[in-house]
Amino acid sequence: MLKCASFFAGVGGIDIGFENTKKFEVVYANELDPYPVKTYELNSKIKVDCRDINEVKCEEIPDFDVMLAGFPCQAFSVAGYRKGFDDEKGRGTLFFELIRIIKVKKPQIVFLENVKNLVGHDNGNTFSVILDELQKEGYHVKYAVLNAMEYGNIPQNRERIYIAAFRNVEQYKSFEFPLPIPLKKGLADIIDFKNRVDEKYYYTAGKYKGDIYEKLVEAMDDENAIYQWRRRYVRKNKSGVVPTLTANQGEGGHNVCLIKAAGGIRKMTPHECFNTQGFPKNFKLPENMSDARLYKQAGNSVCVSVIQRIAEKIIEAL
């Protein structure tokens, strides 16, 4: 069993993907935000180290074989105005905290996940810095951009970059990212179209400003599609999958995924958003937490089934 330490762990999506293989065990997790920590701890025996990574001393972290990190992507995403390492909130420099820990702990493998824009950010300079830093520490690096609907059998259009770095050159040579697989799961596998859910998720006449409801009723004629309200018009997602979930899914606006289901037009529930990320059906959500926080946690997370497939390939390489 290989020991993993997880950083920027969120609700533990990467950790679940690795542990699902039964070959990895997470022995340490760090996450600054107390809300996803609650969700993580509800589903794990681990007590999460809820501190800023800057405060975490290397000697406080148990020894581990594999570093897991979905390091914060705001500084690298289009939504974060592409500031990269210059992000004034310091999120871009958090990558260097990982390097600080790598220098001391020297894990066999480093596994990182981020937004696909990372590759092109600042004309590729940001990404080359990341690769250079890993190579300086003696790692051989492979990376790939994989879409959840092509590599995770999950009906979500979600492209992410995955970086696998190995100390051992033979393991590096043996490692290949997984090949695409057919998408067999449909929307009905992750969304409950048949049963009524809590009233708060439904759109009704007069509930929202203006004529949003009327426009939705007029446009939403397909019970097997996902729609989004785009400030002035209704957009139908024609590909038969959920568009990329975002962290601000719960705040209204144009990111909210809408469906025509039993009882009328409604948002996807937080649980359905976690299903859309490939979390297990029995994944528990805290009952005393606002939906906005839960939507944010789902949107910030990873596609668990893609992670699991990569983790299985890492095992093969070892």
TIVODREN-967270 format. One record per residue (C-alpha): residue number from 1; residue in one letter; x, y, z. Coordinates in steps of 0.2 Angstrom, whole numbers. Example, Ala and Ser with C-alpha at 12.3 -4.5 7.8 and 13.67 -1.06 7.14 Angstrom:
BEGIN
pt num 1, residuo A, x 62, y -22, z 39
pt num 2, residuo S, x 68, y -5, z 36
***
This chain:
BEGIN
pt num 1, residuo M, x 0, y 0, z 0
pt num 2, residuo L, x 8, y 17, z -5
pt num 3, residuo K, x 5, y 31, z 7
pt num 4, residuo C, x -1, y 47, z 0
pt num 5, residuo A, x -1, y 65, z 6
pt num 6, residuo S, x -15, y 76, z -1
pt num 7, residuo F, x -13, y 95, z -2
pt num 8, residuo F, x -27, y 108, z -7
pt num 9, residuo A, x -37, y 92, z -3
pt num 10, residuo G, x -54, y 101, z -5
pt num 11, residuo V, x -68, y 87, z -1
pt num 12, residuo G, x -55, y 73, z -6
pt num 13, residuo G, x -60, y 69, z -24
pt num 14, residuo I, x -42, y 65, z -29
pt num 15, residuo D, x -40, y 55, z -13
pt num 16, residuo I, x -55, y 45, z -16
pt num 17, residuo G, x -49, y 41, z -34
pt num 18, residuo F, x -33, y 35, z -28
pt num 19, residuo E, x -40, y 25, z -13
pt num 20, residuo N, x -53, y 17, z -25
pt num 21, residuo T, x -39, y 7, z -32
pt num 22, residuo K, x -36, y -2, z -15
pt num 23, residuo K, x -17, y 1, z -18
pt num 24, residuo F, x -15, y 19, z -11
pt num 25, residuo E, x -19, y 25, z 7
pt num 26, residuo V, x -20, y 43, z 11
pt num 27, residuo V, x -11, y 46, z 27
pt num 28, residuo Y, x -12, y 65, z 28
pt num 29, residuo A, x -23, y 79, z 20
pt num 30, residuo N, x -21, y 98, z 21
pt num 31, residuo E, x -35, y 110, z 16
pt num 32, residuo L, x -37, y 128, z 22
pt num 33, residuo D, x -56, y 131, z 19
pt num 34, residuo P, x -65, y 124, z 34
pt num 35, residuo Y, x -81, y 120, z 24
pt num 36, residuo P, x -74, y 107, z 12
pt num 37, residuo V, x -65, y 100, z 27
pt num 38, residuo K, x -81, y 96, z 35
pt num 39, residuo T, x -87, y 87, z 20
pt num 40, residuo Y, x -70, y 78, z 18
pt num 41, residuo E, x -71, y 72, z 36
pt num 42, residuo L, x -89, y 66, z 35
pt num 43, residuo N, x -83, y 54, z 22
pt num 44, residuo S, x -66, y 49, z 29
pt num 45, residuo K, x -57, y 43, z 44
pt num 46, residuo I, x -44, y 56, z 41
pt num 47, residuo K, x -43, y 72, z 52
pt num 48, residuo V, x -39, y 85, z 40
pt num 49, residuo D, x -25, y 98, z 44
pt num 50, residuo C, x -35, y 114, z 41
pt num 51, residuo R, x -21, y 127, z 40
pt num 52, residuo D, x -13, y 138, z 27
pt num 53, residuo I, x 0, y 127, z 18
pt num 54, residuo N, x 13, y 141, z 22
pt num 55, residuo E, x 11, y 137, z 40
pt num 56, residuo V, x 14, y 118, z 38
pt num 57, residuo K, x 31, y 113, z 43
pt num 58, residuo C, x 38, y 98, z 33
pt num 59, residuo E, x 42, y 88, z 50
pt num 60, residuo E, x 24, y 89, z 54
pt num 61, residuo I, x 19, y 79, z 39
pt num 62, residuo P, x 20, y 60, z 40
pt num 63, residuo D, x 32, y 52, z 27
pt num 64, residuo F, x 23, y 47, z 11
pt num 65, residuo D, x 26, y 40, z -6
pt num 66, residuo V, x 14, y 50, z -17
pt num 67, residuo M, x 10, y 68, z -17
pt num 68, residuo L, x -7, y 72, z -22
pt num 69, residuo A, x -12, y 91, z -26
pt num 70, residuo G, x -26, y 99, z -36
pt num 71, residuo F, x -17, y 116, z -32
pt num 72, residuo P, x -28, y 131, z -33
pt num 73, residuo C, x -32, y 135, z -51
pt num 74, residuo Q, x -39, y 153, z -50
pt num 75, residuo A, x -23, y 161, z -54
pt num 76, residuo F, x -21, y 149, z -69
pt num 77, residuo S, x -39, y 149, z -76
pt num 78, residuo V, x -48, y 161, z -88
pt num 79, residuo A, x -59, y 165, z -74
pt num 80, residuo G, x -44, y 171, z -63
pt num 81, residuo Y, x -39, y 184, z -77
pt num 82, residuo R, x -24, y 173, z -81
pt num 83, residuo K, x -13, y 181, z -68
pt num 84, residuo G, x -3, y 165, z -65
pt num 85, residuo F, x 12, y 167, z -53
pt num 86, residuo D, x 9, y 185, z -51
pt num 87, residuo D, x -9, y 183, z -43
pt num 88, residuo E, x -9, y 196, z -29
pt num 89, residuo K, x -18, y 184, z -18
pt num 90, residuo G, x -3, y 173, z -18
pt num 91, residuo R, x -12, y 158, z -26
pt num 92, residuo G, x 0, y 157, z -40
pt num 93, residuo T, x 14, y 155, z -28
pt num 94, residuo L, x 6, y 141, z -18
pt num 95, residuo F, x 14, y 129, z -31
pt num 96, residuo F, x 31, y 134, z -23
pt num 97, residuo E, x 25, y 128, z -6
pt num 98, residuo L, x 23, y 110, z -14
pt num 99, residuo I, x 41, y 111, z -20
pt num 100, residuo R, x 46, y 116, z -3
pt num 101, residuo I, x 38, y 100, z 4
pt num 102, residuo I, x 45, y 90, z -11
pt num 103, residuo K, x 63, y 95, z -7
pt num 104, residuo V, x 62, y 88, z 10
pt num 105, residuo K, x 50, y 73, z 9
pt num 106, residuo K, x 56, y 67, z -8
pt num 107, residuo P, x 40, y 57, z -13
pt num 108, residuo Q, x 42, y 44, z -27
pt num 109, residuo I, x 28, y 51, z -37
pt num 110, residuo V, x 20, y 68, z -38
pt num 111, residuo F, x 2, y 69, z -45
pt num 112, residuo L, x -5, y 86, z -49
pt num 113, residuo E, x -22, y 92, z -57
pt num 114, residuo N, x -26, y 109, z -64
pt num 115, residuo V, x -36, y 118, z -77
pt num 116, residuo K, x -31, y 115, z -95
pt num 117, residuo N, x -27, y 134, z -97
pt num 118, residuo L, x -12, y 131, z -87
pt num 119, residuo V, x -2, y 125, z -102
pt num 120, residuo G, x -5, y 141, z -112
pt num 121, residuo H, x -4, y 153, z -98
pt num 122, residuo D, x 8, y 167, z -100
pt num 123, residuo N, x 13, y 160, z -117
pt num 124, residuo G, x 18, y 144, z -109
pt num 125, residuo N, x 30, y 152, z -96
pt num 126, residuo T, x 20, y 147, z -81
pt num 127, residuo F, x 19, y 129, z -86
pt num 128, residuo S, x 38, y 128, z -90
pt num 129, residuo V, x 42, y 135, z -73
pt num 130, residuo I, x 32, y 121, z -65
pt num 131, residuo L, x 40, y 107, z -76
pt num 132, residuo D, x 57, y 115, z -73
pt num 133, residuo E, x 55, y 115, z -54
pt num 134, residuo L, x 49, y 97, z -54
pt num 135, residuo Q, x 64, y 92, z -65
pt num 136, residuo K, x 76, y 101, z -54
pt num 137, residuo E, x 70, y 90, z -40
pt num 138, residuo G, x 74, y 75, z -50
pt num 139, residuo Y, x 57, y 70, z -57
pt num 140, residuo H, x 53, y 64, z -75
pt num 141, residuo V, x 36, y 72, z -80
pt num 142, residuo K, x 22, y 67, z -91
pt num 143, residuo Y, x 6, y 77, z -93
pt num 144, residuo A, x -10, y 76, z -103
pt num 145, residuo V, x -27, y 85, z -105
pt num 146, residuo L, x -41, y 73, z -102
pt num 147, residuo N, x -60, y 76, z -103
pt num 148, residuo A, x -71, y 68, z -91
pt num 149, residuo M, x -84, y 62, z -104
pt num 150, residuo E, x -70, y 54, z -114
pt num 151, residuo Y, x -59, y 46, z -100
pt num 152, residuo G, x -71, y 45, z -85
pt num 153, residuo N, x -87, y 38, z -92
pt num 154, residuo I, x -96, y 53, z -84
pt num 155, residuo P, x -107, y 64, z -94
pt num 156, residuo Q, x -99, y 81, z -91
pt num 157, residuo N, x -88, y 91, z -103
pt num 158, residuo R, x -74, y 94, z -91
pt num 159, residuo E, x -56, y 96, z -98
pt num 160, residuo R, x -42, y 96, z -85
pt num 161, residuo I, x -23, y 94, z -86
pt num 162, residuo Y, x -15, y 80, z -76
pt num 163, residuo I, x 3, y 79, z -72
pt num 164, residuo A, x 12, y 63, z -66
pt num 165, residuo A, x 30, y 65, z -61
pt num 166, residuo F, x 41, y 50, z -56
pt num 167, residuo R, x 58, y 49, z -48
pt num 168, residuo N, x 62, y 32, z -55
pt num 169, residuo V, x 65, y 34, z -74
pt num 170, residuo E, x 59, y 16, z -78
pt num 171, residuo Q, x 42, y 19, z -69
pt num 172, residuo Y, x 41, y 36, z -79
pt num 173, residuo K, x 44, y 26, z -95
pt num 174, residuo S, x 32, y 13, z -91
pt num 175, residuo F, x 18, y 25, z -87
pt num 176, residuo E, x 5, y 30, z -100
pt num 177, residuo F, x -11, y 40, z -97
pt num 178, residuo P, x -27, y 30, z -99
pt num 179, residuo L, x -35, y 28, z -117
pt num 180, residuo P, x -52, y 35, z -120
pt num 181, residuo I, x -67, y 24, z -116
pt num 182, residuo P, x -85, y 25, z -123
pt num 183, residuo L, x -97, y 36, z -113
pt num 184, residuo K, x -110, y 24, z -107
pt num 185, residuo K, x -118, y 34, z -93
pt num 186, residuo G, x -131, y 46, z -98
pt num 187, residuo L, x -139, y 61, z -89
pt num 188, residuo A, x -152, y 50, z -81
pt num 189, residuo D, x -138, y 40, z -72
pt num 190, residuo I, x -133, y 56, z -62
pt num 191, residuo I, x -149, y 66, z -62
pt num 192, residuo D, x -165, y 61, z -54
pt num 193, residuo F, x -178, y 67, z -68
pt num 194, residuo K, x -192, y 56, z -61
pt num 195, residuo N, x -194, y 61, z -43
pt num 196, residuo R, x -199, y 77, z -35
pt num 197, residuo V, x -185, y 86, z -25
pt num 198, residuo D, x -185, y 100, z -12
pt num 199, residuo E, x -196, y 115, z -18
pt num 200, residuo K, x -181, y 127, z -16
pt num 201, residuo Y, x -173, y 120, z -32
pt num 202, residuo Y, x -188, y 124, z -43
pt num 203, residuo Y, x -191, y 139, z -54
pt num 204, residuo T, x -208, y 146, z -53
pt num 205, residuo A, x -218, y 161, z -60
pt num 206, residuo G, x -212, y 177, z -50
pt num 207, residuo K, x -198, y 169, z -40
pt num 208, residuo Y, x -185, y 178, z -50
pt num 209, residuo K, x -184, y 195, z -57
pt num 210, residuo G, x -191, y 199, z -74
pt num 211, residuo D, x -198, y 186, z -86
pt num 212, residuo I, x -184, y 172, z -83
pt num 213, residuo Y, x -197, y 159, z -79
pt num 214, residuo E, x -208, y 162, z -94
pt num 215, residuo K, x -192, y 162, z -106
pt num 216, residuo L, x -187, y 145, z -98
pt num 217, residuo V, x -204, y 137, z -100
pt num 218, residuo E, x -204, y 143, z -118
pt num 219, residuo A, x -187, y 136, z -122
pt num 220, residuo M, x -185, y 121, z -112
pt num 221, residuo D, x -194, y 108, z -122
pt num 222, residuo D, x -182, y 93, z -120
pt num 223, residuo E, x -183, y 82, z -104
pt num 224, residuo N, x -166, y 74, z -108
pt num 225, residuo A, x -155, y 90, z -109
pt num 226, residuo I, x -146, y 102, z -98
pt num 227, residuo Y, x -150, y 121, z -100
pt num 228, residuo Q, x -142, y 137, z -94
pt num 229, residuo W, x -149, y 154, z -92
pt num 230, residuo R, x -137, y 166, z -101
pt num 231, residuo R, x -142, y 182, z -94
pt num 232, residuo R, x -154, y 186, z -108
pt num 233, residuo Y, x -158, y 169, z -117
pt num 234, residuo V, x -159, y 151, z -113
pt num 235, residuo R, x -145, y 140, z -119
pt num 236, residuo K, x -147, y 122, z -123
pt num 237, residuo N, x -132, y 110, z -121
pt num 238, residuo K, x -134, y 100, z -137
pt num 239, residuo S, x -120, y 87, z -133
pt num 240, residuo G, x -131, y 77, z -120
pt num 241, residuo V, x -119, y 80, z -106
pt num 242, residuo V, x -117, y 93, z -92
pt num 243, residuo P, x -107, y 108, z -96
pt num 244, residuo T, x -91, y 110, z -85
pt num 245, residuo L, x -97, y 113, z -67
pt num 246, residuo T, x -90, y 129, z -59
pt num 247, residuo A, x -87, y 135, z -42
pt num 248, residuo N, x -100, y 148, z -43
pt num 249, residuo Q, x -114, y 136, z -49
pt num 250, residuo G, x -124, y 140, z -33
pt num 251, residuo E, x -124, y 159, z -35
pt num 252, residuo G, x -137, y 161, z -49
pt num 253, residuo G, x -131, y 169, z -65
pt num 254, residuo H, x -127, y 160, z -81
pt num 255, residuo N, x -118, y 145, z -73
pt num 256, residuo V, x -133, y 136, z -66
pt num 257, residuo C, x -137, y 120, z -74
pt num 258, residuo L, x -156, y 118, z -77
pt num 259, residuo I, x -167, y 103, z -81
pt num 260, residuo K, x -185, y 99, z -85
pt num 261, residuo A, x -189, y 86, z -73
pt num 262, residuo A, x -204, y 79, z -62
pt num 263, residuo G, x -212, y 94, z -55
pt num 264, residuo G, x -206, y 107, z -67
pt num 265, residuo I, x -190, y 116, z -71
pt num 266, residuo R, x -177, y 116, z -58
pt num 267, residuo K, x -158, y 117, z -54
pt num 268, residuo M, x -147, y 102, z -52
pt num 269, residuo T, x -146, y 98, z -34
pt num 270, residuo P, x -129, y 98, z -25
pt num 271, residuo H, x -129, y 79, z -24
pt num 272, residuo E, x -132, y 78, z -43
pt num 273, residuo C, x -117, y 90, z -45
pt num 274, residuo F, x -106, y 78, z -35
pt num 275, residuo N, x -113, y 63, z -46
pt num 276, residuo T, x -108, y 73, z -61
pt num 277, residuo Q, x -90, y 73, z -54
pt num 278, residuo G, x -91, y 54, z -52
pt num 279, residuo F, x -92, y 54, z -33
pt num 280, residuo P, x -99, y 38, z -26
pt num 281, residuo K, x -118, y 38, z -24
pt num 282, residuo N, x -116, y 36, z -5
pt num 283, residuo F, x -105, y 51, z -3
pt num 284, residuo K, x -112, y 61, z 11
pt num 285, residuo L, x -115, y 80, z 11
pt num 286, residuo P, x -116, y 90, z 28
pt num 287, residuo E, x -134, y 93, z 32
pt num 288, residuo N, x -131, y 110, z 40
pt num 289, residuo M, x -122, y 118, z 26
pt num 290, residuo S, x -128, y 130, z 13
pt num 291, residuo D, x -131, y 124, z -5
pt num 292, residuo A, x -120, y 138, z -11
pt num 293, residuo R, x -105, y 131, z -2
pt num 294, residuo L, x -109, y 113, z -8
pt num 295, residuo Y, x -111, y 119, z -26
pt num 296, residuo K, x -94, y 127, z -24
pt num 297, residuo Q, x -86, y 112, z -17
pt num 298, residuo A, x -93, y 101, z -31
pt num 299, residuo G, x -87, y 114, z -44
pt num 300, residuo N, x -70, y 115, z -37
pt num 301, residuo S, x -68, y 96, z -36
pt num 302, residuo V, x -61, y 84, z -49
pt num 303, residuo C, x -69, y 70, z -59
pt num 304, residuo V, x -66, y 55, z -47
pt num 305, residuo S, x -67, y 41, z -61
pt num 306, residuo V, x -54, y 50, z -72
pt num 307, residuo I, x -42, y 51, z -57
pt num 308, residuo Q, x -45, y 33, z -53
pt num 309, residuo R, x -41, y 27, z -70
pt num 310, residuo I, x -24, y 37, z -70
pt num 311, residuo A, x -20, y 30, z -52
pt num 312, residuo E, x -23, y 12, z -60
pt num 313, residuo K, x -10, y 17, z -73
pt num 314, residuo I, x 2, y 23, z -60
pt num 315, residuo I, x 0, y 6, z -51
pt num 316, residuo E, x 4, y -3, z -68
pt num 317, residuo A, x 19, y 8, z -70
pt num 318, residuo L, x 26, y 3, z -53
***
